[in-house]
Amino acid sequence: MPNIKSAIKRAKTSEKSRLRNAREKSQLKTLRKGLLTAAAGAEAPKTMDAYRAFCSGLDKAVKHGIIKKNNATRRKARAAALLRKATAK
């Protein structure tokens, strides 16, 4: 346990950040899972909505510093490839 006042404050803010980051990452996983299930169902409008929601979630995570920009770009590219593959069927 920290003894210095600033270290105590930092421990509190670190814990808040950790919980927020975990919540946001969990939300991204949920959005990705929704995209995968929509793509498996091959319903174009539903898949497109899931793709938009996933990309929006990624952009927000980058804005808040949860994930890095290139990580989000890579995930979007993979999701777009999945979308193209699903709509080609």
Secondary structure, DSSP 4 states (H G I P E B T S, - for coil): ---SHHHHHHHHHHHHHHHHHHHHHHHHHHHHHHHHHHHHHT-HHHHHHHHHHHHHHHHHHHHTTSS-HHHHHHHHHHHHHHHHHHHH-
